[in-house]
Amino acid sequence: MSPFTQYRPFPNPRKAEYLHAPFGPGLYDLRRISTKKPVLFGIGGNCAKRMTSLLPSDKGGSGSRNNSRKRNYVARHRNDIEYRTCALRTKEEAAELERTIKRELGHLYTFNT
């Protein structure tokens, strides 16, 4: 497992800002800038692609995500959201890390993925 990256401001796709995330398996972690409160975390076999679904399509997001509450929350607070990622070798490793975070820290997050 690689270490988590430093937190970065969540990009605005309408301004062609970049999302820095693994193209392979990984985990992402979002928090509010103003409060440092954890918002949500998740995994993807292609972490960068999965993160593009964190915004609704009308706000520049893409992909599919069944939870519109998460998408709308991130869109509403995008200017106050920062993220970090962790690249992993396999999606199974990512899933194991996600389970660990959920078990040990999930209660701290706005959305316990």
Backbone hydrogen bonds, N-H to C=O, Kabsch-Sander energy under -0.5 kcal/mol:
donor,donor_aa,acceptor,acceptor_aa,energy
2,S,87,A,-1.8
5,T,85,T,-2.5
8,R,83,Y,-2.5
10,F,81,I,-2.8
15,K,12,N,-1.7
16,A,13,P,-1.3
17,E,12,N,-1.8
20,H,18,Y,-0.6
21,A,19,L,-0.9
26,G,44,G,-1.7
27,L,86,C,-2.1
28,Y,42,G,-2.7
29,D,84,R,-2.2
30,L,40,L,-3.2
31,R,82,E,-2.4
32,R,37,K,-2.4
33,I,80,D,-2.6
36,K,32,R,-1.7
39,V,30,L,-3.1
40,L,30,L,-0.9
42,G,28,Y,-1.9
44,G,26,G,-1.7
47,C,24,G,-2.6
47,C,44,G,-0.6
48,A,22,P,-2.7
50,R,46,N,-2.4
51,M,47,C,-2.3
52,T,48,A,-1.1
52,T,49,K,-0.5
53,S,50,R,-1.4
54,L,51,M,-1.9
55,L,52,T,-0.7
59,K,56,P,-1.9
60,G,57,S,-1.4
61,G,56,P,-2.3
62,S,52,T,-2.4
68,S,66,N,-1.0
71,R,67,N,-1.6
72,N,68,S,-2.8
73,Y,69,R,-2.1
74,V,70,K,-2.6
75,A,71,R,-2.3
76,R,72,N,-2.7
77,H,73,Y,-2.0
78,R,75,A,-0.8
80,D,77,H,-3.0
81,I,78,R,-1.4
82,E,31,R,-2.6
83,Y,8,R,-2.8
84,R,29,D,-1.8
86,C,27,L,-2.1
88,L,25,P,-2.5
94,A,90,T,-1.8
95,A,91,K,-2.5
96,E,92,E,-2.2
97,L,93,E,-2.3
98,E,94,A,-2.5
99,R,95,A,-2.3
100,T,96,E,-2.1
101,I,97,L,-2.5
102,K,98,E,-2.6
103,R,99,R,-2.5
104,E,100,T,-2.7
105,L,101,I,-3.2
106,G,101,I,-1.2
106,G,102,K,-0.7
108,L,105,L,-2.4
109,Y,106,G,-1.4
110,T,38,P,-1.5
111,F,39,V,-3.0
112,N,110,T,-0.5
113,T,111,F,-1.5
